[in-house]
Amino acid sequence: MYDREKLEAIRQARDKWEETTLQHTLARRPERYETFITTSGEPVERLYTPLDVADLDYERDLGFPGEYPFTRGIHATMHRGRLWTMRMFAGFGTAEETNARFKYLLEKGQTGLSIAFDLPTLYGYDTDAPEALGEFGKCGVAVSSLKDMEILLDGIPLDQVSTSMTINSPAAVLWAMYIAVAEKQGVPMEKLRGTIQNDILKEYIAQKEFIFPPEPSMRLVTDTIEFGTQYLPQWNTISISGYHIREAGSTAVQELAFTLADGMEYVRWAIERGLDVDRFAPRLSFFFNAHNDFFEEIAKYRAARRIWAREMRETFGAKNPRSWLLRFHTQTAGVSLTAQQPENNVVRVTIQALAAVLGGTQSLHTNSMDEALALPSEYAVKVALRTQQIIAHESGVTHTVDPLAGSFYVEALTNRMEQQAYDYFRKIEALGGVIPAIRAGFFQREIAEAAYRYQREIDERKRIIVGVNEYVEDEPLRIPILEMDPDGERRQIARLQKLRQERDNEKVGQTLEALREAARGTENLMPYILEAVRAYATLGEIMDVLRGVFGVYREPVIV
């Protein structure tokens, strides 16, 4: 893209600038740090010029929005044509409380639902299970049966709204509950729009909410991909998640590389099942973090699109251009929020959300200022939603597509992250692939070391966190904190016990036994799970059947 003679002239001009103008300035005013680094610890040069992107080929590396390799975005007009989906992650306490929060957010301008489940639900336990004691409704809504899902979605037309559900090990069961509620509303499967996270590999890598060993877990994921491909053409049956990898302490490059490696592993399993890549790949979706380093995050999203398009086309032989698209949701970085001076989190979230928008996200959740203290209050969640709306309608950043393209720094950073991601791909391949690398503790060790380096930089004040290790104040909390219904758990357990008494228990037993037999074989389990859900078998009952067949995974000690 650059003439060699011109590059040499720039090189000479840069050398002269360093010897004269720069040296005079440094003599008067030294720089603040000896080394400048990104949030991930990558060095940042003082100045970027065409010399840093001398090998950039516009058509090969950038192209045009909506065309391969999609570095500049997956749609030709991006946010000029349609804004991202404003999808606020919400859930707490009982289904009634969360249903009220959904309706509040929709009234305030949210354009898609996103359901957060509590810890017992995430681990496949009913609210009244001994393992659930003390965890009811604390990190999301409790859903133990189809009855809870019916209440959760009461008054919400499922043919008019898309819904994302952050659920992994029990994803097939919660998805079945959602489908069953839609049936009761008269909405056929083919009209449902939404996403289940369903990314079990990142659970072993980072979040640790796994239940079964990797192989039967991957069977379940592949079952959902196959079922969705056949019956729910508008549903994303997986959201391959780098978010939780980053929240565990990874660098941006690790988030990028590990997420895409997981994505390629899901593609391999689906192809081995006999699925046509061009039938299922267009419904794969991704979920990334937006951390504090503005340009690093934007470069990460651009590199992700380019890598995925290349791998889908060249490695997996996808012919349909829609199979090459990396469509992604973004959530601002929960790990960056501080309990100290929580109002400062509004600024952090704004910067992170702006990076996601400029990076070309398809949907976005903005964290609330109070999330380092509690689940979001109505006041805090409205401010977080308004942050997105101000970016969308007042900032002007949606007026042109990929406005940072051509920035010497952004392009150089994009290229570097892409190269480093491929370095990780080679390491993972050398270990035998994703699952062997998980069992060897490779991902876990890499993330732990990165998290340790980052925390040490904060402790040594090499990295400033406003209000934490600099500009510290001792002041009382001034923002409201969410208070949940203190009687919610009792009512939830009473409803669950009543359900078990009034349902057709003979039918429940039959559906669970049919699921057990199918799990021992090789059939797709989604039809059996759906039948159990329709009979009002509880989440815990269904998951206990699968625990009995598949076993429970115990992570090996990593040293």
Buried (B, 14 or more C-beta within 10 A) or exposed (E): BEEEEEBEEBBEEBEEEEEEEBEEEEEEEEEEEEEEBBBBBBEBEEEBBBBBBBEBEEEEBBBBBBBBBBBBBBBEEBBEEEBBBBBBBBBBBBBBBBBEBBBBBBEBBBBBBBBBBBBBBBBBBBBBBEEBEEBBBBBBBBBBBBBBBBBBBBEBEBEEBBBBBBBBBBBBBBBBBBBBBBBEBEBEBEBBBBBBBBBBBBBBBBBEBBBBBBEBBBBBBBBBBBBBBBBBBEBBBBBBBBBBBBBBBBBBBBBBBBBBBBBBBBBBBBBEBEBBBBBBBBBBBBBBBBBBBBBBBBBBBBBBBBBBBBBBBEEBEBEBBEBBBBBBBBBBBBBBBBBBBBEBBBEBBBBBBBBBBBBBBBBBBBBBBBBBBBBBBBBBBBBBBBBBBEBBEEEEBBEEBBEBBEBBBBBBBBBBBBEBBEEBBEBBEEBEBBBEBBBBBBBBEBBBBBBEBBEEBEEEEEBEBBBBBEEEEEEEEEBEBBEBBEEBBEEBBEBBEEBBEEBEEEBBEBBBEBBBEBBEEEEBBBBBBBBBBBBBBBBBBBBBBBBEBBEEBEEEEEE
